[in-house]
C-alpha cells in the first residue's frame, strides 16, 4: 500500500523537530530503529523530503535531521549547486514519490564557497582544475554582487553572505529551471526552501522560501 503523501508544511515540522533533537544530542527511537532495520525492496520508498546538500563530510542530512532509512531523498554535491543532474534527481523524487518538500541546504565553513571567493580575488594559488571550476563557476554568479560591497573587508561575513546567496540562487533555480517542478509547485503543493546548517551549533536555519 503506498504511503500517504506528507504535506510540505508537515514535512518541514518533522525536519525542524529532528534538528532540535540533533542539537539536544538525543536520537529518536524511530530513527534508531529504522537504522537497524532492513528495507524490503518490494516496498516503494516514500521519502517525506528531498534535501540538496553539500558533500562536506560534516553535513550529512540524515544525521542533522535525525531521520532514518527511507525518510529523506538526499542529493549531495560540493557547494549544493544546481546543475542538470541535480534538477533531474529532484524531478525524479518529486514526481515518482509525491514528495512535497525540497530543501537546499548550505553550511558554514563550506570549502566550495571559500574556493569561489578565492577565485574572485587576486591570488598566486595554482589554477583550479576544469572540473572544480565547473562547481565554482556555478556559485560565482550569486557571490559576484557581494564582491562589490563592504563585505570584502570582512571575510567571515563575506563567506556567510556568500553561502546564503548561493543557497537562495540554487533554490530559485529549482523553482524556475524546470517545467515539471514549476507545475508541481503551482498545482501539487511542492515547495522549495533554502537553509543554512551551522557547524558550530548544529542548528539548521530555514531562511529562504518559508511561508
Ligand atoms: Zn560545503
Boltz pocket constraint, residues with backbone or C-beta under 6 A from the ligand:
constraints:
  - pocket:
      binder: B
      contacts: [[A, 54], [A, 55], [A, 56], [A, 78], [A, 79], [A, 80], [A, 107], [A, 109], [A, 110], [A, 111], [A, 112], [A, 113]]
      max_distance: 6.0
